[in-house]
Amino acid sequence: MENLYTVSRVLNNNVIQAKNLKNGSEEILVGKGIGFGKKPGQEVDIDKADIDNAFLAYDKKMLYMCTNIIEEAEKKLGELNPQLYVVLTDHISFAIERLKKGMEIHNPFLDEIKFLYEEEFKIGLEAKENISRTMGIDIVEDEVGFIALHLNAARHHVDVKESVKNTRLIKELAGIIENSLGIKLENDFTYSRLVHHLRSTIERVDQGKMIVNPILDTLMKELKESVRIAMKLKEKIEKELNKPVSDDELAFMAIHIERLRTK
């Protein structure tokens, strides 16, 4: 028995905190079913093949804080990817270190995140209070946005890079609209509807789902300027996703652009 641990805490069926009896280190172990039937204080032998990821818990206070953040998030969002225990603890640890060193944290997608991932952002604000209370460090809203991205990725069981990629694409599409119309989009209800529609468009295109626009021909004739701008969005999405965007999707985007044009 070379992989002996003493279970410190069972976080859920897929995540446990345990003491490595070989080197005395406290670790977070992630693996399918790794926590099932385990109890605190129990000595167990865990096969390396059953451990998908392991995180060395240097700071117990940090670990318990992040665990609490995730547990509260799961009450609102449902079961999250167990890898979040490792990823979020790592992320918050580095964020706190950067803030201690006076390094500036900037999130270029903050406005989009607030609209697109409203639930996750609210939980991020609660995490901000938890971090301040536990660690004595006040994180900025930009960092709250990054926490929201991690929560969203864990919610949908995708890599956070996927959430970042789609959020960046939406921001760039909004930028194309701004440049084409010669305006600066306000962070209002109209903008919120736009970014939500763009996200839905990207998801449908990426998943190969079709949507039907019953007044397609009429829109293509009457909203020519907005359709022209929507063509730019279509080309951008197709380039990024390497998948075709239908005329039905294009016409729906044109409706949102027309609303901005006539606002």
C-alpha positions in Angstrom: 0.0 0.0 0.0 2.0 2.9 -1.3 -0.8 5.5 -1.6 -2.2 5.7 1.9 -4.2 8.7 3.0 -6.2 9.8 6.0 -9.5 11.4 4.9 -9.8 14.9 6.4 -13.0 15.9 4.7 -15.4 14.6 2.0 -16.3 17.5 -0.2 -18.5 15.4 -2.5 -18.5 12.0 -4.2 -15.8 13.2 -6.5 -13.6 15.3 -4.3 -11.9 14.7 -0.9 -9.4 16.5 1.3 -6.9 14.0 2.7 -3.5 13.8 4.4 -0.9 11.9 2.4 0.6 9.5 5.0 3.8 9.2 2.9 4.9 12.8 3.1 2.5 14.4 5.5 1.0 16.9 3.0 -2.6 17.9 3.0 -4.1 17.4 -0.5 -7.3 17.8 -2.5 -7.9 14.7 -4.5 -10.3 14.7 -7.5 -11.6 11.6 -9.2 -14.8 10.0 -10.2 -16.4 8.4 -7.1 -13.3 9.0 -5.0 -15.3 10.3 -2.1 -18.1 7.8 -2.2 -18.5 5.9 1.1 -15.5 7.7 2.7 -15.6 9.3 6.1 -13.3 11.8 8.0 -10.6 10.0 9.9 -10.7 6.9 7.7 -7.4 5.6 6.4 -7.6 4.6 2.8 -5.4 3.3 0.0 -6.2 5.1 -3.2 -4.9 3.9 -6.6 -3.1 6.6 -8.6 -5.3 5.6 -11.6 -8.4 6.8 -9.6 -7.0 10.3 -9.1 -7.7 12.6 -12.0 -6.1 15.6 -10.3 -4.4 16.5 -7.0 -3.9 19.8 -5.4 -1.4 20.5 -2.6 -3.3 22.4 0.1 -0.6 24.8 1.4 -3.0 27.1 3.2 -5.9 25.4 5.0 -7.6 28.7 5.5 -7.6 29.4 1.8 -8.7 25.9 1.1 -11.7 26.0 3.4 -12.7 29.4 2.1 -12.7 28.2 -1.6 -14.5 25.1 -0.6 -17.2 27.2 1.1 -17.4 29.4 -2.1 -18.0 26.3 -4.3 -20.5 24.8 -1.9 -22.5 28.0 -1.9 -22.3 28.2 -5.7 -23.6 24.6 -6.1 -26.7 25.5 -4.0 -27.6 28.1 -6.7 -26.1 26.6 -9.9 -26.4 22.9 -9.3 -23.5 20.4 -9.3 -20.3 21.9 -10.7 -17.3 20.2 -12.3 -15.2 18.8 -9.4 -12.1 20.1 -11.1 -13.3 23.6 -9.9 -11.9 22.8 -6.4 -8.4 22.7 -7.9 -8.8 25.4 -10.5 -10.6 28.0 -8.4 -8.3 27.6 -5.4 -5.3 28.0 -7.7 -6.8 31.0 -9.4 -7.8 32.9 -6.2 -4.4 32.1 -4.6 -2.5 33.7 -7.5 -5.0 36.6 -7.6 -4.3 37.4 -3.9 -0.6 37.1 -4.5 -0.8 39.6 -7.4 -2.8 42.0 -5.3 -0.4 41.8 -2.4 2.4 42.8 -4.8 0.4 45.7 -6.1 -0.1 44.2 -9.5 -3.1 45.6 -11.5 -5.7 43.1 -12.6 -7.7 44.0 -15.7 -10.6 42.1 -17.1 -11.4 43.2 -20.7 -14.7 41.3 -20.7 -16.1 42.6 -17.5 -19.2 44.3 -19.0 -20.1 41.3 -21.1 -19.6 38.9 -18.2 -22.0 40.9 -16.0 -24.7 40.5 -18.7 -24.0 37.0 -19.9 -23.3 35.3 -16.6 -25.4 37.2 -14.2 -25.9 34.4 -11.7 -22.2 33.5 -11.7 -21.2 37.2 -11.2 -23.5 37.5 -8.2 -21.9 34.5 -6.7 -18.5 36.1 -7.5 -19.5 39.2 -5.5 -20.4 36.9 -2.6 -17.0 35.3 -3.0 -15.4 38.7 -2.9 -17.0 39.3 0.5 -15.8 35.9 1.7 -12.2 36.6 0.6 -12.2 40.0 2.3 -13.6 38.5 5.5 -11.3 35.4 5.5 -8.1 36.7 4.0 -8.3 40.4 4.6 -7.8 41.1 0.9 -10.3 43.2 -1.2 -10.4 41.8 -4.7 -11.6 44.1 -7.5 -14.6 43.6 -9.8 -12.3 42.6 -12.6 -11.3 39.6 -10.6 -14.9 38.9 -9.7 -15.5 38.6 -13.4 -12.8 36.0 -13.8 -14.3 34.0 -10.9 -17.7 34.1 -12.7 -16.0 32.7 -15.9 -14.6 29.8 -13.9 -18.0 29.1 -12.3 -19.7 29.3 -15.7 -17.2 26.8 -17.2 -17.6 24.4 -14.3 -21.4 24.8 -14.6 -21.3 23.6 -18.2 -18.4 21.2 -17.7 -16.1 22.9 -20.2 -12.6 24.3 -20.0 -12.6 27.9 -18.9 -10.8 28.7 -22.1 -14.0 27.9 -23.9 -16.0 30.5 -21.8 -13.2 33.1 -22.4 -13.2 32.4 -26.2 -16.9 32.8 -26.6 -17.0 36.0 -24.4 -14.1 37.5 -26.4 -15.9 36.7 -29.6 -19.1 38.4 -28.4 -17.1 41.5 -27.4 -15.5 41.6 -30.8 -18.8 41.2 -32.6 -20.2 44.1 -30.5 -17.1 46.1 -31.5 -17.9 45.4 -35.2 -21.4 46.8 -34.7 -20.0 49.9 -32.9 -17.5 50.6 -35.7 -20.1 50.1 -38.4 -22.7 52.3 -36.8 -20.2 54.9 -35.5 -21.6 54.6 -31.9 -20.6 53.6 -28.5 -22.9 50.9 -27.1 -24.3 51.7 -23.6 -24.4 49.1 -20.9 -28.2 49.0 -20.9 -31.1 46.7 -21.5 -30.7 46.9 -25.3 -27.0 45.9 -25.1 -27.9 43.1 -22.7 -30.4 41.7 -25.2 -27.8 42.0 -28.0 -25.1 40.1 -26.1 -27.5 37.4 -25.0 -28.7 36.9 -28.6 -25.1 36.8 -29.8 -24.3 34.1 -27.2 -27.3 32.1 -28.3 -26.3 32.4 -31.9 -22.7 31.3 -31.2 -24.0 28.3 -29.2 -26.5 27.2 -32.0 -23.9 27.5 -34.7 -21.3 25.7 -32.7 -23.7 22.8 -31.9 -25.1 22.7 -35.4 -28.6 23.6 -34.3 -30.9 25.3 -36.9 -33.3 28.2 -36.3 -36.1 29.3 -38.6 -36.9 33.0 -39.3 -40.5 33.1 -40.6 -40.0 36.6 -42.1 -36.6 36.1 -43.6 -37.3 37.5 -47.1 -39.0 40.6 -45.7 -36.1 41.4 -43.3 -33.5 40.9 -46.0 -35.3 43.4 -48.2 -36.3 46.0 -45.6 -33.3 46.0 -43.3 -30.6 46.2 -46.0 -28.1 48.4 -44.0 -28.5 46.2 -40.8 -28.2 43.1 -43.0 -25.0 44.4 -44.4 -23.5 44.8 -40.9 -24.9 41.4 -39.9 -22.9 39.9 -42.8 -19.7 41.1 -41.1 -20.8 39.3 -37.9 -21.6 36.2 -39.9 -18.1 36.2 -41.5 -16.5 36.7 -38.1 -18.4 33.9 -36.5 -17.7 31.5 -39.4 -14.0 32.3 -39.2 -13.8 31.7 -35.5 -15.9 28.6 -35.3 -15.2 27.3 -38.8 -18.9 26.5 -39.2 -21.6 28.1 -41.5 -24.0 30.7 -40.2 -27.5 30.5 -41.9 -29.4 33.4 -43.4 -32.0 32.9 -40.7 -29.4 33.6 -38.0 -28.1 36.5 -40.0 -31.6 38.0 -40.2 -32.2 37.7 -36.5 -28.9 39.5 -35.9 -30.0 42.2 -38.3 -33.1 42.8 -36.2 -30.9 43.6 -33.1 -28.7 45.8 -35.2 -31.7 47.7 -36.6 -32.9 48.3 -33.1 -29.5 50.0 -32.3 -29.6 52.0 -35.6 -33.0 53.5 -34.8 -32.5 54.0 -31.1 
